[in-house]
Amino acid sequence: DVKVTQSSRYLVKRTGEKVFLECVQDMDHENMFWYRQDPGLGLRLIYFSYDVKMKEKGDIPEGYSVSREKKERFSLILESASTNQTSMYLCASDREGEKLFFGSGTQLSVL
Amino acid sequence: AQSVTQLGSHVSVSEGALVLLRCNYSSSVPPYLFWYVQYPNQGLQLLLKYTTGATLVKGINGFEAEFKKSETSFHLTKPSAHMSDAAEYFCAVSENNNDMRFGAGTRLTVKP
């Protein structure tokens, strides 16, 4: 069964902390994505990657960075967490033009 | 970049009634269009997608959507709503097979 695995289901961090969210897919997909989901705003694209070491900014990249050193792993980094980054973070992957496979999400709370 | 507008953040229908969820997109090239559904406390799953070819696309659970280029629309319909259709529905657009943008979502409520 295909799988996108996010390392944490719930995470609580303090303002100013550096936060790492990890995502691993086992489907050999080229594309990987990080979204945040907020009520009334839907899913907003933070960053995506279409190949190893390649990354593209999405619509809301400010305050975030990403790393893709291996094809199966795509990490989202919050350099200095702030309360407005409290959200559900969703990782996804796909092969070009096919459907997205989503992880189960990480609910991040920044206090 | 491409974008999606979903008209109506909440839609309420009676069981057995027609479901119509509206989606308009903006894209500089022929788009790929998708509808995803998120049931309560679950992840997103694909309902249907349009890439090329036939403009009327059939998906799972009796849903279908029609791509209308002249109207830049991709509305989702189902002839008869079931209680189990209550969920949040997201329209999404991809321009170059590499990135996908989602709309804000429409929450569907089905009344008995």
Contacts between the chains, C-beta under 8 A, distances in Angstrom:
chain1	res1	chain2	res2	distance
A	31	B	97	7.8
A	31	B	98	5.9
A	31	B	99	7.9
A	33	B	99	7.4
A	33	B	100	6.9
A	35	B	102	7.3
A	40	B	9	6.5
A	40	B	104	6.4
A	40	B	105	7.9
A	41	B	104	5.7
A	42	B	6	7.7
A	42	B	90	6.0
A	42	B	102	5.0
A	42	B	103	5.5
A	42	B	104	3.9
A	42	B	105	4.4
A	43	B	44	7.9
A	43	B	90	6.6
A	43	B	92	8.0
A	43	B	102	4.0
A	43	B	105	7.9
A	44	B	102	7.5
A	45	B	99	6.6
A	45	B	100	7.3
A	45	B	101	6.0
A	45	B	102	7.6
A	48	B	98	6.9
A	48	B	99	5.1
A	50	B	98	4.5
A	56	B	98	7.5
A	56	B	99	6.7
A	58	B	99	7.0
A	59	B	1	7.1
A	59	B	101	7.2
A	90	B	43	7.9
A	90	B	44	7.6
A	94	B	100	7.8
A	96	B	97	3.7
A	96	B	98	6.9
A	97	B	32	5.8
A	97	B	51	6.0
A	97	B	94	7.2
A	97	B	97	4.5
A	99	B	34	7.2
A	99	B	46	4.1
A	99	B	49	6.4
A	100	B	34	7.9
A	100	B	36	7.6
A	100	B	44	7.4
A	100	B	46	7.2
A	100	B	100	6.4
A	102	B	43	4.8
A	102	B	44	5.0
A	103	B	43	7.5
A	104	B	43	5.8
A	105	B	43	6.9
